Amino acid sequence: MKRSQIASEVKVRAVLELLKGQKSAVEIAGPIGCHPTLLKEWKERFLAGAPKIFETKKVEDEKAQKLEELERMVGKLAVQNEFLKKVSDSLGLA
């Protein structure tokens, strides 16, 4: 039997409905066509991933800082490389 694919948006709505507590997992899972246990797994994954939503800015800032640092290193290495080429050429080592 082939598994059905349930859209992410449907999963999110189902989990949010479950978190509201107005309907049971069985009542929510029925119309979607999934097992209540699967709905509870989605809820656990949703709650586990939720903090990452608010960490995004911090991670982006860290990535931007790392990129700037790497760009500075590349620039410095390019200058050093050019200098060494000139010295090498002037000494006839090339």
N, C-alpha and C positions, 0 to 999 in steps of 0.2 A: 504494500500500500504506500503510495507516494505522500510525502508530507506536504501540507499546504503551507504556503508562505503568507505570513500575516505582516502587513505593513507596520513600520515603526510607529507611525502616527496612531494607529489603532492600539498598539501595545501601550503607548504612553497614556492615551485616554483611559484604557482599561485599568492601568495601574493607578492613575489619579482617582478614578472612581472607587477603586478598592481602598485607597488611602482615606477617602472621605468617610468610609465606614457605613454608608447608607444601604449598601447591598453586599451580599456575601460573594465569595469567590465563585461559587456555583452559579449564582444569578448573572454575574458579569461574564463568565467564561462561556456559558451556553450560546448566546447569540453570536459570539465571535467564532465559535467552533474550535475551542481549545479546551484542554483539561484544566480544572482549577489548580492543580499542582503546578502546571506550567505558568499560570498567572502569578502564583506566589513566587516562583523563581524570577519572573520578570520584575516583581516588586523588590526582591532582594537586590538584584542587579541595579535597578533604578536608584535605590537608596544608597548602595555602595558607590555609585558613580556620581551622585549629586554633589558632593563636596568639590569635585574637579571643576564644576561649572564656575565656581567662585575663585578658583586658583588660576584660571586662565591668564589673567592680567599679569600675575607674578611670573608665570612661566614665560610669557611673551617678553617681559622685561628682561628676564635672565637670558633668553635667546638673543635679544637685541644687543645686550652687553657683550655676550660671547662673540657675536658676529663682528662688532666694532673692534674687539680685542684681536680677532683673527685678521681683520683688514689692516690693522696697525702693524701686526707681525709681518704680513705679506709685504707691505710697503717698506718696512725696515730691511727685510731680506732682499728685496729688489735693489735697494740702495747699496747694500753690502755687496751684492753680486756684481753690480755695475762697477763699483770701486775695485773689486778684485780683478775684474776683466781688464780695467785700465792699467792696473799695476802689472798684471801678467803680460799685457801687450808691451808696456814700457820696458819690461825686463827681457822681452823676447822669449817668454815661456810658452806662448800660445802657438 
